[in-house]
């Protein structure tokens, strides 16, 4: 029976807070829908104090911003993008078209077609999320998306040079310095100066996430993303300092980011708690991490690995760091997670920034039914059929006619019947089922 040495003091945000976010987002979307560019500029001035002559960057501005980075910074960005591009390319190679003759004369198939246009949102609030440019833009381009429009808010009053460089090197066709709900609404609805996209991807704050939720249907989205989540699974072999570092390293994302230690060792749990308190005295981002840890952090001691798997699957966290004697046990037995990080040599930050897997992952238990952003999210699998012989059309037609009549679809049945008459030479009455 699992015991909690530390429980979260806050389990969810208040209902009133959520309602306020919904109402604000709805108002902004309605304004952008009716007033277009004027509303976009109004909200950009209000929330970001940003009102340039044009939100879209020209080639000269892009080159000027890239020139502000050192050769080492540019090399690091390109290295990270190379890893993402390589893995996305390998994934794309696994997604193949299909054509098969299921019966003599009946050919069925599917094609994997890239989405026509994608809007990639790259946050730049508390932290400039350079890596989000790799994860969205690079992956979309590997999938073959012909038009990728990237949106990122100003950082400290200006475009962030490294984000712009990452978007440019990643292959973005358009770069806009525009953020918040107004950016998401402009992407989804279009304005006089911003052409609408077919799909929006990328993380963001609660307002951006709510905007994607409200606009879903009018535009496709990657997933509904909430605060970052981290689960560290460890046993007696794990290093408590590494455990504490991996917990706080993700808790710094924001004050509502859950970080949970799940362990079979009470000694490790107790020592990790001590290490957490020590690290909070020296971590530069401790103000945010401590609040997150106090309100949403947990330490759970379970009886054995089977119980650990059960609890981990119930939590269905975004990130799962495994530091046990046999980490592959969790690879083989866990089913609900965004991404697994197996062994102490890897960690969530590697996945977030550089190793090559995508960091846009399901949160809020969505890992029960979906994975994260990957090259396949930018593809539509569309089917086709071809009937190549008269005999096959007549045979399928007879079955189809009877099945349609079971449902009362006489017109559907006649679509089949006319082919039975034409290609099978059988005298089937109009609107009757084939006997």
C-alpha positions in Angstrom: 0.0 0.0 0.0 1.6 3.3 -1.1 2.2 6.0 1.4 2.7 9.7 0.8 5.6 11.4 2.6 4.6 14.6 0.9 1.3 15.4 -0.7 0.3 18.2 -3.0 -1.4 21.0 -1.1 -3.2 22.3 -4.2 -4.8 19.8 -6.6 -6.4 22.2 -9.1 -6.8 25.8 -10.0 -9.9 27.5 -8.8 -13.1 27.3 -10.9 -13.4 31.1 -10.9 -9.9 31.4 -12.3 -10.7 29.0 -15.1 -13.9 30.9 -15.8 -12.1 34.2 -16.0 -9.6 32.7 -18.5 -12.4 31.3 -20.7 -14.3 34.6 -20.7 -11.2 36.7 -21.5 -10.2 34.4 -24.3 -13.7 34.3 -25.8 -13.8 38.1 -25.8 -10.5 38.4 -27.6 -11.4 35.8 -30.2 -14.7 37.6 -30.9 -12.9 40.9 -31.4 -10.4 39.4 -33.8 -13.2 37.7 -35.7 -15.0 41.0 -36.2 -12.3 43.6 -36.3 -9.3 41.6 -37.6 -6.0 43.4 -37.7 -7.3 46.3 -35.6 -8.1 44.0 -32.8 -4.8 42.1 -33.1 -2.9 45.4 -32.8 -5.0 46.6 -29.9 -4.4 43.5 -27.8 -0.7 43.3 -28.8 -0.3 46.9 -27.4 -2.4 46.1 -24.3 -0.6 42.8 -23.3 2.8 43.1 -24.8 3.3 46.9 -25.4 4.2 45.9 -29.0 2.9 47.7 -32.1 5.4 47.6 -34.9 4.7 48.8 -38.4 4.3 45.1 -39.4 4.1 42.1 -37.2 5.7 39.9 -39.9 9.5 40.1 -40.0 11.2 40.9 -43.3 14.3 39.2 -44.5 16.5 42.2 -43.5 15.1 42.1 -40.0 15.6 38.4 -39.7 19.3 38.7 -40.8 19.9 41.6 -38.5 18.6 39.6 -35.5 20.6 36.5 -36.4 23.7 38.6 -36.7 23.4 39.4 -33.0 24.1 35.8 -32.0 27.6 34.4 -31.6 28.9 31.5 -33.8 28.7 29.2 -30.8 25.1 30.1 -30.2 24.2 29.5 -33.9 26.1 26.2 -33.8 24.2 25.1 -30.7 20.8 25.9 -32.3 21.8 24.1 -35.5 23.0 21.1 -33.6 19.7 20.8 -31.7 17.8 21.1 -34.9 19.9 18.4 -36.6 18.9 16.0 -33.8 15.2 16.8 -34.1 15.3 16.7 -37.9 17.1 13.3 -37.9 14.6 11.7 -35.5 11.6 13.2 -37.2 13.0 11.9 -40.6 13.3 8.4 -39.2 9.7 8.6 -37.9 8.5 9.9 -41.3 10.1 6.9 -43.0 7.9 4.6 -40.8 4.7 6.2 -42.0 4.2 4.6 -45.4 1.5 4.6 -48.1 -0.5 1.5 -48.6 -2.2 -0.3 -51.5 -3.6 -3.8 -51.3 -5.9 -6.0 -53.4 -8.3 -7.2 -50.7 -10.4 -9.4 -53.1 -9.9 -10.1 -56.8 -10.6 -6.8 -58.6 -10.9 -4.7 -55.4 -8.0 -2.4 -54.6 -7.9 -0.3 -51.4 -5.2 2.1 -50.3 -4.2 5.1 -48.3 -1.9 8.0 -48.7 -0.2 10.2 -46.1 -0.7 13.7 -47.2 0.9 16.7 -45.4 -1.4 19.4 -43.9 -1.5 22.4 -46.2 -0.5 25.1 -43.6 0.5 25.1 -40.0 0.9 27.9 -37.4 3.6 27.3 -34.9 3.4 29.1 -31.6 6.6 29.6 -29.7 6.3 31.1 -26.2 8.5 33.9 -24.9 7.1 34.9 -21.6 9.0 33.9 -18.5 11.5 32.0 -20.6 12.2 32.4 -24.3 11.4 28.9 -25.5 13.9 28.5 -28.3 13.5 24.7 -28.4 9.8 25.0 -29.2 10.9 26.4 -32.6 12.8 23.1 -33.3 10.0 20.9 -32.1 7.2 22.5 -34.2 8.8 24.1 -37.3 11.4 21.5 -38.0 9.0 18.6 -37.5 6.4 20.2 -39.7 8.9 20.7 -42.5 10.1 17.2 -42.3 6.5 16.1 -42.7 6.3 18.1 -45.9 4.0 21.0 -44.8 4.3 23.5 -47.6 3.5 26.6 -45.5 4.7 27.1 -41.9 3.8 30.4 -40.2 5.6 30.9 -36.9 4.3 33.3 -34.2 6.3 34.3 -31.1 5.7 37.3 -28.7 8.3 39.9 -28.1 10.7 39.2 -25.3 11.5 42.2 -23.1 10.1 44.5 -25.7 11.9 43.1 -28.8 12.1 40.0 -31.0 14.3 37.4 -29.4 17.3 36.9 -31.7 17.8 33.2 -30.8 14.1 32.4 -31.3 14.1 34.1 -34.7 17.2 32.3 -35.7 15.7 29.0 -34.7 12.5 29.7 -36.6 14.5 30.8 -39.7 16.9 27.8 -39.7 14.0 25.5 -38.9 12.4 26.4 -42.2 9.6 28.8 -41.2 8.1 30.5 -44.3 6.7 33.4 -42.3 7.8 34.8 -38.9 5.5 37.0 -36.9 6.4 38.8 -33.7 3.0 38.4 -32.2 1.8 36.4 -29.2 -1.0 35.6 -26.9 -4.6 34.9 -27.7 -4.5 37.5 -30.4 -1.9 35.5 -32.3 -3.8 32.2 -32.0 -7.0 33.9 -33.1 -5.3 35.5 -36.1 -3.8 32.1 -37.1 -7.1 30.4 -36.9 -9.4 33.0 -38.3 -7.1 35.0 -40.6 -7.0 38.8 -41.0 -6.3 41.2 -43.8 -2.5 40.8 -43.2 -2.4 37.2 -41.8 -3.5 34.3 -43.8 -5.3 31.6 -41.8 -3.7 28.2 -41.2 -5.2 24.7 -41.2 -3.6 23.7 -37.9 -2.0 25.3 -34.8 0.7 23.6 -32.7 3.0 24.6 -29.9 2.8 25.2 -26.1 1.7 28.3 -24.3 0.2 29.7 -21.1 -3.3 29.1 -19.9 -4.7 31.7 -22.2 -3.0 30.3 -25.3 -4.2 26.8 -24.4 -7.7 28.0 -23.8 -7.7 29.8 -27.2 -6.6 26.6 -28.9 -9.4 24.8 -27.1 -12.1 27.3 -28.2 -10.9 27.4 -31.8 -10.5 23.7 -32.2 -12.8 22.6 -35.0 -12.4 25.8 -36.9 -8.7 24.8 -37.0 -6.8 21.7 -36.1 -4.5 21.6 -33.0 -1.8 19.3 -31.8 -3.2 18.7 -28.3 -4.5 20.5 -25.2 -1.4 21.3 -23.1 -1.5 22.2 -19.4 1.3 22.9 -17.0 4.5 20.8 -17.3 4.4 17.5 -15.3 7.4 15.4 -14.2 7.4 12.0 -12.5 10.6 10.6 -11.2 10.5 6.8 -10.6 13.5 5.6 -8.5 14.6 2.8 -6.3 17.4 2.3 -3.8 20.2 2.6 -6.4 19.2 6.2 -7.4 21.1 9.2 -6.3 19.0 11.5 -4.2 20.7 14.7 -5.5 19.9 13.7 -9.1 16.3 12.9 -8.1 15.9 16.3 -6.4 17.6 18.1 -9.4 15.3 16.4 -11.9 12.2 17.3 -9.8 13.1 21.0 -9.4 14.5 21.3 -12.8 11.0 20.9 -14.2 9.2 22.6 -11.3 10.9 25.9 -12.4 8.6 25.9 -15.5 5.9 27.6 -13.5 4.1 27.7 -10.2 1.5 25.1 -11.1 3.9 22.4 -12.5 3.5 19.1 -10.6 6.7 17.2 -9.8 6.3 13.8 -8.2 8.8 11.3 -6.8 7.6 7.7 -6.9 9.9 5.2 -5.2 10.2 1.8 -3.6 12.8 3.1 -1.1 11.7 5.2 1.9 15.4 6.0 2.6 15.7 7.5 -0.9 12.5 9.4 -0.5 13.6 11.0 2.8 17.1 11.8 1.5 15.6 13.3 -1.7 13.3 15.6 0.4 16.5 16.9 2.2 18.2 17.5 -1.1 15.2 19.4 -2.5 15.3 21.8 0.5 19.1 22.3 0.0 18.8 22.9 -3.7 16.0 25.4 -3.1 18.5 27.6 -1.2 20.9 27.9 -4.2 18.7 27.5 -7.3 18.4 30.8 -9.1 14.8 30.0 -10.1 13.9 28.8 -6.6 11.1 31.4 -6.2 9.0 29.7 -8.9 10.3 26.1 -8.3 9.6 26.3 -4.5 6.0 27.5 -5.0 5.4 24.7 -7.5 7.0 22.1 -5.2 5.1 23.2 -2.1 1.7 23.3 -3.9 2.0 20.5 -6.4 5.0 18.4 -5.4 4.5 14.8 -4.0 6.7 12.0 -2.7 5.1 8.6 -2.8 6.6 5.4 -1.4 5.2 2.2 -2.9 5.6 -1.5 -2.0 7.1 -2.8 -5.2 7.6 -2.1 -9.0 4.2 -3.5 -9.9 2.5 -0.9 -7.6 4.8 1.8 -9.1 3.7 0.9 -12.6 0.1 1.0 -11.5 0.4 4.4 -9.9 2.4 5.8 -12.8 -0.2 4.7 -15.3 -2.9 6.4 -13.2 -1.0 9.6 -13.0 -0.3 9.5 -16.8 2.3 12.3 -16.6 3.9 14.2 -19.4 7.5 13.3 -18.5 8.6 10.1 -16.7 12.2 9.9 -15.6 13.2 6.3 -14.5 16.2 5.6 -12.4 16.0 2.1 -11.2 18.1 -1.1 -11.4 15.9 -2.2 -14.4 14.5 0.9 -16.2 13.4 -1.3 -19.1 10.8 -2.8 -16.8 8.9 0.5 -17.1 9.4 0.7 -20.9 7.8 -2.8 -21.2 5.0 -2.3 -18.7 4.0 1.4 -18.6 1.4 2.6 -21.1 0.3 6.1 -20.0 3.1 8.7 -20.4 4.2 11.4 -22.8 7.9 10.5 -22.9 10.1 8.1 -20.9 13.7 8.9 -19.9 15.4 5.7 -19.0 18.4 5.7 -16.7 20.3 8.4 -14.9 22.4 9.3 -18.0 19.4 11.0 -19.6 16.9 13.4 -18.3 13.9 15.5 -19.2 16.0 18.6 -20.1 17.7 16.5 -22.8 14.3 15.8 -24.3 13.1 19.4 -23.9 16.1 20.9 -25.6 18.3 18.8 -27.8 18.3 15.0 -27.9 15.8 14.8 -30.8 12.5 13.6 -29.5 9.7 16.1 -29.4 8.9 18.1 -26.2 5.3 19.0 -27.0 3.6 16.3 -24.9 0.3 15.4 -23.4 -0.5 16.7 -19.9 -3.5 16.5 -17.5 -3.8 12.7 -18.0 -4.2 13.1 -21.7 -1.4 10.5 -22.1 -4.2 7.9 -21.5 -5.4 8.4 -25.1 -2.8 10.4 -27.1 0.9 10.8 -27.6 2.8 14.0 -28.2 3.6 16.1 -31.2 5.5 14.1 -33.9 5.8 14.1 -37.6 2.7 12.0 -38.0 0.6 14.9 -36.5 1.3 16.9 -39.6 0.0 14.2 -41.9 -3.5 13.2 -42.9 -4.0 9.6 -43.7 -6.6 9.6 -46.6 -8.0 6.5 -48.2 -9.0 5.5 -51.7 -10.6 2.6 -53.5 -10.6 1.2 -57.0 -12.6 -1.7 -58.5 -11.0 -3.1 -61.5 -13.3 -5.8 -62.9 -17.0 -6.0 -63.7 -17.2 -9.2 -61.6 -15.9 -7.5 -58.5 -18.2 -4.5 -58.8 -21.2 -6.8 -59.2 -20.2 -8.9 -56.2 -19.6 -6.0 -53.9 -22.8 -4.4 -55.2 -25.0 -7.2 -54.2 -23.7 -7.2 -50.6 -23.9 -3.4 -50.5 -27.5 -3.3 -51.8 -28.7 -5.7 -49.1 -26.9 -3.9 -46.3 -28.2 -0.6 -47.4 -31.8 -1.9 -47.4 -31.3 -3.2 -43.8 -30.7 0.4 -42.9 -33.5 1.9 -45.0 -31.2 3.7 -47.4 -32.9 3.0 -50.7 -30.9 5.6 -52.6 -27.7 4.1 -51.3 -28.9 0.7 -52.4 -29.7 1.9 -55.9 -26.1 3.1 -56.2 -25.1 -0.5 -55.8 -28.0 -1.9 -57.9 -27.2 0.1 -61.0 -23.8 -1.4 -61.0 -25.1 -4.9 -60.5 -27.3 -4.3 -63.6 -24.6 -2.7 -65.7 -21.6 -4.8 -64.8 -23.3 -8.1 -63.6 -26.0 -8.3 -66.2 -28.6 -9.0 -63.5 -32.2 -7.6 -63.6 -32.5 -5.8 -60.3 -35.6 -3.7 -59.8 -35.1 0.0 -59.0 -34.8 0.5 -55.2 -35.0 -3.2 -54.4 -32.4 -5.2 -52.6 -30.3 -7.7 -54.6 -31.5 -11.2 -53.7 
